[in-house]
Amino acid sequence: MDKYRLVKYTKGTVIFRNGEEAKDHFYVISRGKILSYNNFCDNCTITYNEGGIIGIIQAITGEPYYSTSEIVEDCELWQIKIENINRLNNKHLINKISNYLSFILENWLSKYYSIITKNKIDLYNKEDILTMASIYKESGFEDASYKLCTAYINLFEEDTNIDKVKDFIKFLTPAKKAEPIGKNSIKIIKGYCIYSELEISNNIYYIKSGKLGVYNIMNKRYVTRAVYPEGYIINGYSPILEYKPLLTTVIALEDSVIEIINQDELIKTLYSNVEFRIKIIKMTSIKIISTILKIKALKKENIRYKLILIIYSILKIETLFTMPKCIKLIYKIEDIKNMINTDIENNNIYSELSQIKYIELDSFNNITVIDIANYLKEYEDYTK
């Protein structure tokens, strides 16, 4: 079977429609132009030209299309069956797919943060360093507070606030240092901060065991971008977009073992290791789907619908590689509230959660999804 097939479409043809079930292939544009648009996010029309990639996220995840893709100039497209991802031997195309998915993820994240940001100046400038450090400390992330202050001191030695930051850091206790394990792996304790919003690591981090939380400060509170379990990869590279809210802090939420992979190793591994290639494409694609679900949650007016969608987005991450019967979410109520940008009283949140099928709260108000498969089936229509 050929890995590629050249197909032609005329102007006005819709090749993917919003809400339709995913097809088993995607396209790379050889000639022409395609317009992609949706009905849930303002100002979100994207034009794809020669070299553009269409439909890969849905083909790899099986999720319905979240946008309609229409031919606006007669097109020639290379159609690639998703089953042939493991047969690709074109380094340029493999790297192009990886870069494309990372860029699309950043685009959707930037839209998400632009919606939840109350003070639009935060789109360009991070909040006061001591405010950020205090928020992390008060949230129980003391090592993140310490690493943030340390990075600030190293980067801005001449800043007028430097003495205040030095005084603040005196009362912080850093976490135990990472313990090297083998060639590229480290063992870290719960609470350890891998990097802060003022640092760029130039590595990716493969979670061999444990869980990592990804955070940043917005609206003078921390926002949980995601919690990633064993098997996931976190990209520590500087964002492609020059958009400050995309910078993140990564913290171990359990004792964890992490493998560190640099850019050169990543490119080699994507080409030579088919299993790893498929895994990272799936992971990035499902992160995009999860971010889109968060945006849809923000757009809902009914608080219960917001909660249903935000939990749905969390479960998409948790069930990428395994489908357990039930799961106790590591997200706190404050995490959930910050993700949907609400100040509603906790008691009201508990009341709404108690009305959602397959959700239980224990005596400490931890959230458990008692039947994941049926939860996803029950609330699938809310995602459309």
Stockholm file with secondary structure:
# STOCKHOLM 1.0

chainA/1-384         MDKYRLVKYTKGTVIFRNGEEAKDHFYVISRGKILSYNNFCDNCTITYNEGGIIGIIQAITGEPYYSTSEIVEDCELWQIKIENINRLNNKHLINKISNYLSFILENWLSKYYSIITKNKIDLYNKEDILTMASIYKESGFEDASYKLCTAYINLFEEDTNIDKVKDFIKFLTPAKKAEPIGKNSIKIIKGYCIYSELEISNNIYYIKSGKLGVYNIMNKRYVTRAVYPEGYIINGYSPILEYKPLLTTVIALEDSVIEIINQDELIKTLYSNVEFRIKIIKMTSIKIISTILKIKALKKENIRYKLILIIYSILKIETLFTMPKCIKLIYKIEDIKNMINTDIENNNIYSELSQIKYIELDSFNNITVIDIANYLKEYEDYTK
#=GR chainA/1-384 SS CCSCEEEEECTTCEEECTTCCCCSEEEEEEEEEEEEECSSSTTCCEEECTTCEESHHHHHHCCCCSSEEEEEEEEEEEEEEGGGGGGCCCHHHHHHHHHHHHHHHHHHHHHHHHHHCSSGGGGTSCCCHHHHHHHHHHTTCHHHHHHHHHHHHHHCTTCTTHHHHHHHHTTCCCCCCCEEETTTEEEECTTCEEECTTCCCCEEEEEEESCEEEEEEETTEEEEEEEECTTCEEECSCCSSCCGGGCCEEEESSCEEEEEEEHHHHHHHHHHCHHHHHHHHHHHHHHHHHHHHHHHHHHCSSHHHHHHHHHHHHHHHHTSSCCCSCEECCCCHHHHHHHTTCCCCHHHHHHHHHTSTTEEECTTCCEEESCHHHHHHHTGGGGC
#=GC SS_cons         CCSCEEEEECTTCEEECTTCCCCSEEEEEEEEEEEEECSSSTTCCEEECTTCEESHHHHHHCCCCSSEEEEEEEEEEEEEEGGGGGGCCCHHHHHHHHHHHHHHHHHHHHHHHHHHCSSGGGGTSCCCHHHHHHHHHHTTCHHHHHHHHHHHHHHCTTCTTHHHHHHHHTTCCCCCCCEEETTTEEEECTTCEEECTTCCCCEEEEEEESCEEEEEEETTEEEEEEEECTTCEEECSCCSSCCGGGCCEEEESSCEEEEEEEHHHHHHHHHHCHHHHHHHHHHHHHHHHHHHHHHHHHHCSSHHHHHHHHHHHHHHHHTSSCCCSCEECCCCHHHHHHHTTCCCCHHHHHHHHHTSTTEEECTTCCEEESCHHHHHHHTGGGGC
//
